[in-house]
Amino acid sequence: MLKVELHTHTCYSKDCLTPPDKFIAECRRKGIDRVAVTDHNTTAGAFKLKAMAPDLIIVGEEIKTDSGEIIAYFLTEEVPVGLPVREAIQRVRDQGGIVGVSHPADRLRKEAMGLDRLEPIVDRVDALEVFNARCIVRADNHAAREFAKEHSKIGFAGSDAHTLVEIGRATVTLNEFDSPESFLENLRTARLNTQLSSPFIHLASTWAKWMRRLKIVPRPI
């Protein structure tokens, strides 16, 4: 069985300052077997980490579309920001990737798709994040879980880690996989390991954004 973290960010996201080397070390320390690097609108960090730890990293991306964010796994190239949601999904499909929706029911995040916008395209996605450790309103995770059940969609958990301390807060335990197809099949019977982060952890993301805006911390190359 593998302990898998499916929603993380690195310094390649504008609201995170975690460098690649410390990210990998923290995953190893916490016994995570696979981790999806899902930076906002870029795969640059994921590919860099994949080169550093090919046994550990799944290349992913959290992609802002015209209808809110989707989350993708097993990418071979970056999906551009701001596309119509159906086009973004198709671009993930064209490269053999897996399509999910991150924190779909979170009422406090403007990037969240929301269940109303998810409904028309739910048949085009593979899985829904039914537990996000950064959700402040517990009912929002519950709503996502109930929506997934209603539409017979695979549900998964993610830490949405923007800091080292958050890595591993919400993971899935599933059987070994060796392809996107076997990953998705095994995700159907995965065990979700869930623990909410403190609401105050969002302040770390705000701090990271200001450090970038003031150019105290440069954007990674």
C-alpha positions as CSV (number, residue, x, y, z in Angstrom):
1,M,0.0,0.0,0.0
2,L,1.2,3.5,-0.8
3,K,0.7,6.7,1.1
4,V,-0.1,9.3,-1.5
5,E,-0.4,13.1,-1.2
6,L,-2.4,14.5,-4.0
7,H,-2.5,18.3,-3.6
8,T,0.7,20.3,-2.8
9,H,2.4,23.5,-3.8
10,T,6.0,24.7,-4.0
11,C,7.7,28.0,-4.5
12,Y,6.6,27.8,-8.1
13,S,3.2,28.9,-6.9
14,K,3.0,32.6,-6.1
15,D,1.5,31.9,-2.7
16,C,4.1,29.4,-1.5
17,L,7.7,29.7,-0.5
18,T,8.7,26.0,-0.1
19,P,11.9,25.2,-2.0
20,P,12.2,21.9,-3.9
21,D,14.9,20.4,-1.7
22,K,13.0,21.0,1.6
23,F,9.8,19.8,0.0
24,I,11.3,16.5,-1.0
25,A,13.0,16.1,2.4
26,E,9.8,16.7,4.2
27,C,7.9,14.1,2.1
28,R,10.6,11.5,2.9
29,R,10.6,12.3,6.6
30,K,6.8,11.9,6.7
31,G,6.8,8.6,4.9
32,I,5.0,9.7,1.8
33,D,5.5,7.3,-1.0
34,R,4.1,9.4,-3.9
35,V,3.3,13.1,-4.0
36,A,1.6,15.1,-6.7
37,V,3.1,18.6,-7.2
38,T,0.1,20.7,-8.3
39,D,1.4,24.3,-8.4
40,H,-1.0,27.0,-9.6
41,N,-1.0,27.3,-13.4
42,T,2.5,25.9,-14.0
43,T,4.3,22.5,-14.2
44,A,7.8,24.0,-14.0
45,G,8.3,23.1,-10.3
46,A,6.7,19.7,-10.8
47,F,9.1,18.8,-13.6
48,K,12.1,20.1,-11.6
49,L,11.1,18.0,-8.6
50,K,10.4,15.0,-10.8
51,A,14.0,15.2,-12.1
52,M,15.3,15.4,-8.5
53,A,13.1,12.5,-7.1
54,P,11.6,10.5,-10.0
55,D,10.3,7.7,-7.7
56,L,8.4,10.2,-5.5
57,I,6.9,12.9,-7.8
58,I,3.7,12.9,-9.9
59,V,3.6,15.8,-12.2
60,G,0.4,17.8,-11.7
61,E,-1.1,21.2,-12.0
62,E,-3.9,23.2,-10.4
63,I,-5.3,25.0,-13.4
64,K,-7.5,28.1,-13.3
65,T,-10.1,27.9,-16.1
66,D,-13.0,30.2,-17.0
67,S,-15.2,28.3,-14.6
68,G,-12.9,27.8,-11.7
69,E,-10.0,25.5,-10.8
70,I,-9.4,21.9,-11.9
71,I,-6.5,19.7,-10.8
72,A,-4.6,17.4,-13.1
73,Y,-2.2,14.5,-12.7
74,F,0.3,12.7,-14.9
75,L,1.0,15.6,-17.1
76,T,3.7,15.7,-19.8
77,E,3.2,19.4,-20.6
78,E,1.7,22.5,-19.0
79,V,-2.0,23.4,-19.5
80,P,-2.3,27.2,-20.0
81,V,-4.3,29.3,-17.5
82,G,-7.6,30.8,-18.4
83,L,-8.9,28.4,-21.0
84,P,-12.6,27.4,-21.2
85,V,-13.0,24.5,-18.8
86,R,-13.9,22.0,-21.4
87,E,-10.8,22.8,-23.5
88,A,-8.6,22.6,-20.4
89,I,-10.0,19.2,-19.6
90,Q,-9.4,18.0,-23.2
91,R,-5.8,19.2,-23.0
92,V,-5.3,17.0,-20.0
93,R,-7.0,14.1,-21.7
94,D,-4.9,14.5,-24.8
95,Q,-1.7,13.8,-22.8
96,G,-3.1,10.9,-21.0
97,G,-3.7,12.7,-17.7
98,I,-6.3,12.4,-14.9
99,V,-8.8,15.2,-14.4
100,G,-10.0,16.2,-10.9
101,V,-11.7,19.2,-9.3
102,S,-10.0,20.7,-6.3
103,H,-12.1,22.0,-3.3
104,P,-15.2,22.1,-5.5
105,A,-17.7,23.4,-2.9
106,D,-15.4,25.8,-0.9
107,R,-17.6,28.9,-0.5
108,L,-14.7,31.1,0.7
109,R,-12.3,30.6,-2.2
110,K,-13.1,32.6,-5.3
111,E,-11.0,30.1,-7.4
112,A,-13.3,27.2,-6.4
113,M,-15.6,26.0,-9.2
114,G,-18.7,25.6,-7.1
115,L,-21.2,22.9,-7.5
116,D,-23.4,24.8,-9.8
117,R,-20.6,25.2,-12.4
118,L,-19.4,21.7,-11.7
119,E,-22.8,20.1,-12.5
120,P,-22.7,20.6,-16.3
121,I,-19.2,19.2,-16.7
122,V,-19.1,16.5,-14.0
123,D,-19.3,13.7,-16.5
124,R,-16.0,15.0,-18.0
125,V,-13.9,14.7,-14.8
126,D,-12.5,11.6,-13.2
127,A,-12.5,12.4,-9.5
128,L,-13.4,15.1,-7.0
129,E,-11.5,16.4,-4.0
130,V,-14.0,15.5,-1.3
131,F,-11.7,16.6,1.6
132,N,-9.4,19.6,1.4
133,A,-7.4,20.2,4.6
134,R,-7.6,24.0,4.0
135,C,-11.3,24.2,3.9
136,I,-12.4,26.5,6.7
137,V,-16.1,25.6,6.6
138,R,-16.4,21.9,7.4
139,A,-19.7,21.7,5.6
140,D,-18.0,22.5,2.3
141,N,-16.0,19.2,2.4
142,H,-19.2,17.4,3.3
143,A,-21.1,19.0,0.4
144,A,-18.3,17.9,-2.0
145,R,-18.4,14.3,-0.6
146,E,-22.2,14.1,-1.0
147,F,-22.0,15.6,-4.6
148,A,-19.4,12.9,-5.5
149,K,-21.6,10.1,-4.2
150,E,-24.7,11.5,-6.0
151,H,-22.8,11.5,-9.3
152,S,-20.9,8.3,-8.7
153,K,-17.5,10.0,-8.8
154,I,-14.3,8.9,-7.2
155,G,-13.5,11.0,-4.1
156,F,-10.0,11.9,-2.8
157,A,-8.3,13.9,-0.1
158,G,-5.6,16.5,-0.4
159,S,-3.6,18.7,2.0
160,D,-3.4,21.6,-0.4
161,A,-0.1,22.2,1.4
162,H,1.5,25.6,0.9
163,T,3.9,25.1,3.8
164,L,6.1,22.3,5.0
165,V,4.0,21.7,8.1
166,E,0.9,21.0,6.0
167,I,2.4,18.2,3.9
168,G,0.7,14.9,4.7
169,R,-2.3,16.4,6.5
170,A,-4.7,14.7,4.1
171,T,-3.6,11.8,2.0
172,V,-4.9,8.6,0.4
173,T,-3.7,5.1,1.0
174,L,-4.1,2.9,-2.1
175,N,-2.5,-0.1,-3.8
176,E,0.6,0.2,-5.9
177,F,0.1,1.7,-9.4
178,D,2.2,2.0,-12.5
179,S,0.1,4.1,-14.8
180,P,-2.5,6.8,-14.8
181,E,-5.1,4.1,-15.5
182,S,-4.1,1.8,-12.6
183,F,-3.8,4.9,-10.3
184,L,-7.4,5.9,-11.1
185,E,-8.7,2.3,-10.7
186,N,-6.9,1.9,-7.3
187,L,-8.2,5.3,-6.2
188,R,-11.7,3.9,-6.2
189,T,-10.9,1.8,-3.2
190,A,-8.4,4.1,-1.5
191,R,-8.6,5.0,2.2
192,L,-8.8,8.7,2.9
193,N,-6.7,10.0,5.7
194,T,-8.1,13.3,6.8
195,Q,-7.0,16.0,9.2
196,L,-7.9,19.7,8.9
197,S,-5.3,22.4,9.0
198,S,-5.7,25.4,11.2
199,P,-7.6,28.3,9.5
200,F,-4.6,30.5,10.4
201,I,-2.4,28.6,7.9
202,H,-4.0,30.8,5.1
203,L,-1.9,33.7,6.6
204,A,1.2,31.9,5.3
205,S,-0.1,32.1,1.8
206,T,-0.9,35.8,2.2
207,W,2.6,36.4,3.6
208,A,4.2,34.5,0.6
209,K,2.2,36.7,-1.9
210,W,3.4,39.9,-0.2
211,M,7.0,38.6,-0.1
212,R,6.8,38.1,-3.9
213,R,5.0,41.5,-4.6
214,L,7.7,43.3,-2.6
215,K,10.4,41.3,-4.4
216,I,11.9,40.2,-1.1
217,V,11.7,36.7,-2.3
218,P,12.4,36.4,-6.1
219,R,10.4,34.1,-8.3
220,P,12.1,30.8,-8.9
221,I,13.8,30.2,-12.2
